[in-house]
């Protein structure tokens, strides 16, 4: 099975300012979810917040 996990672009002004200024973190919440998927499945993470 193919699974696509997407982190959307932030809508909140505070989150946008933090990411533009100095704080951009990898999508750890999606990596945790992907870690729980069985090995035979394909997982792709797309970070649209970049």
C-alpha positions as CSV (number, residue, x, y, z in Angstrom):
1,X,0.0,0.0,0.0
2,X,1.2,3.5,-0.7
3,X,0.6,6.2,1.9
4,X,1.1,9.9,1.5
5,X,1.5,12.1,4.6
6,X,1.2,15.9,4.1
7,X,2.1,18.8,6.4
8,X,0.1,21.7,5.0
9,X,1.2,25.3,4.7
10,X,0.6,27.2,8.0
11,X,-2.4,29.4,8.1
12,X,-1.8,31.1,11.4
13,X,0.2,34.3,11.2
14,X,2.3,33.5,14.3
15,X,3.3,30.1,12.8
16,X,4.2,31.8,9.5
17,X,6.4,34.4,11.2
18,X,8.2,31.8,13.2
19,X,9.0,29.6,10.2
20,X,10.1,32.6,8.0
21,X,12.2,34.1,10.7
22,X,14.3,31.5,12.4
23,X,12.4,28.3,13.2
24,X,11.8,25.6,10.7
25,X,11.6,22.1,12.1
26,X,11.2,18.8,10.3
27,X,7.7,17.3,10.5
28,X,8.4,15.0,13.4
29,X,4.7,14.3,14.0
30,X,4.5,12.8,10.5
31,X,7.7,10.9,11.0
32,X,6.3,9.3,14.1
33,X,3.2,8.2,12.2
34,X,5.3,6.9,9.3
35,X,7.3,4.9,11.8
36,X,4.2,3.0,12.8
37,X,3.4,1.8,9.3
38,X,4.4,-1.8,8.4
39,X,7.6,-2.1,6.5
40,X,5.9,-3.6,3.4
41,X,4.0,-0.3,2.8
42,X,5.6,2.7,1.1
43,X,5.3,6.0,2.9
44,X,6.0,9.5,1.5
45,X,6.1,12.7,3.5
46,X,5.5,16.0,1.9
47,X,6.2,19.2,3.9
48,X,4.3,22.1,2.2
49,X,5.4,24.5,5.0
50,X,8.7,25.1,3.3
